[in-house]
């Protein structure tokens, strides 16, 4: 796990530190948005970068929507106008670093909010506390430690499931309901668990077949898993890259994922205190296989970076609803008491120069509600790969 050395003042290390936390604010402040439905998986984003060629510059995109009011991150006093700035305790920051390695403390379930505000169990981690207690997908989560959760933002509920700094081993009581009228309470003990950031599965809709690659977040090894999933797809089959609810993660992993579909070239540009940099894909990706990317309002940060790159480069058709709109770069600064303060120092943009902060990425095909059936239909219409 990275330690204080990441903050040493040498230029090379400081640049790495900037990008290590480029999108970390998404985890803390996303809790007030209710926009994504997974059990808080994601984290900060490091990346390697270099100075851009002059041709990499592009004009800012114009227009867009008003920014969402800034939720406060842990320890953020709210005195700053910095939407993504915040102060994180040493324990909270350590949790972010664990998240980079696909680890988290919780009960092993993911939740989503239904249209009527009800909180439903969307998935259960095999072998985790929730699974051992007999909780199943489709169950309704009514309360956490006596607090009613219906209508609350998903990530606020996730924060309650995870608990405070004491973490692993602490109890949490869930109020649950199941079809048929059964209601009950179950007290679980939180545990340290590992996430599966990439899940690939084959599907067939009539004569059309493809591989759905679901990417929850960009933790260590995610890019390699995406590349393996693409290589493992059937010959002449398309890929449905599902980034819905993707809360961000490591920039290097997002760029490696982009490299699975691109033959080199620009992925994104960013600036730190006005100094421009670029992120580029490695050559040799699969550029012939049909590709559709699924996004929604919970697609954040590195998820937006990947979707924006594939859209701008003309490599994929993006389907779903407008993404979250997290397009800033944060600089971490250690404080004497061991906590870490973050301040926004720059922005990143898509290959065409589109600014994402507060605007998000608009899909090529906007679909409200469950967009996957339409995405599969679009993929089938793209024809077989080479």
C-alpha positions, 0 to 999 in steps of 0.5 A, a space after each residue: 500500500 502506498 505510504 508517505 513517500 508518494 508525497 515527496 517533493 521531487 517532481 517525478 513523485 509529485 506528478 504521480 501523486 497528483 494523478 494518484 488522486 485525480 478522481 478520488 473525490 468521486 468516492 466521497 462526494 458521490 454519496 450525496 448523488 444517489 447516481 450509482 448503484 454498486 457497493 462503493 467500489 473504486 478509488 483514486 487514479 494514478 497514471 503515467 503521462 508526458 507532455 503533449 504534442 502541439 496537435 493534441 490541443 483542442 478547443 473546449 466544448 461549449 454549452 452543457 448543464 449546470 453543475 450539481 451542488 457540491 456534496 461534502 466529502 469526509 472531513 470537508 468543512 464546506 468552507 471552500 468553494 472547491 466542489 471536489 476538495 476535502 480533508 480525509 482522515 488517515 483511516 479514510 485515506 487508507 481505505 481509498 488505497 485498499 480500494 485501489 487493490 480491489 479490497 473493501 470493508 462491508 457485508 458483501 452486497 450491492 444495492 440499487 434504488 428502484 423507481 419508487 425509491 425502494 432500495 433493492 439488493 442487486 448482487 451478493 458477494 459469494 461467501 460474504 456476510 450477506 450471502 452467509 445470512 441468506 440474503 439474496 438478489 431481489 430482497 428489499 433493504 428497508 433499514 440499516 441500523 434502524 435508519 430507514 433507507 427508502 428514498 435515500 441516495 444509494 451511496 449514502 446507504 453504502 456508507 452506512 453498510 460500510 460503517 465508520 473507521 473501526 471497519 472489519 468485525 463491527 456489527 450492522 443490523 439490516 431490515 429486509 423484506 422479500 416478495 411474499 410478505 416476509 420481513 425480518 432483521 439480520 445482524 451481520 459483521 462487516 468483513 474485509 472483502 475483495 471485489 471482482 472489477 471485471 465480469 465477462 459473459 457471453 449472450 445471445 439474442 436470436 441470431 446475434 451473439 456477443 460478450 458483455 464485459 461489466 467493469 465495476 471500477 478500475 482497480 489494479 489489474 482491471 485493464 489486463 482483465 478487460 484485454 483478456 475478456 476481449 481476446 476471449 470473445 467469440 470470433 466475429 462477435 461484438 462486445 458490450 462494454 458495460 460501464 453503468 455505475 462505474 465509480 472510477 479508479 486508476 487512470 492507468 487501468 482505464 487507459 489500458 482498457 482503452 488500449 484493448 480497443 484502440 491501435 494507439 493514439 489519444 485517450 485524454 488530455 489533462 492539465 495541472 496548474 495549467 501545464 498540459 499532459 496527454 494520455 495515450 493508448 498502446 498500439 495493437 488493440 482490437 479495432 475491428 470488433 463491433 463495440 457498444 458502450 453502456 453508460 448512465 448517471 453513475 458512470 464517473 471519472 475514469 469510467 467517463 474517460 474511457 467512454 469519452 475516448 471510445 466515443 470521440 475516436 469513433 470506436 464505439 456507439 455509446 448508449 444509455 443516459 448522460 454520465 455523472 460529469 467528474 472531470 477535475 484533477 485533485 492534488 493531495 497534501 499531507 497534514 501534520 495530524 496524518 490526514 490528507 487534504 485535496 484541492 482541485 488543480 486542473 481538468 481533464 478532457 476527451 480527445 476532441 477537447 470536450 470538458 466533462 466536469 459538470 456536463 458529463 458525456 451525452 450518449 450517441 443513443 439516449 435511452 431512459 430506463 434499462 438501456 441494455 436491450 437497446 444496446 444489444 440491438 445496436 450491437 447486433 445491427 453493427 454486424 459481425 467483426 472481422 
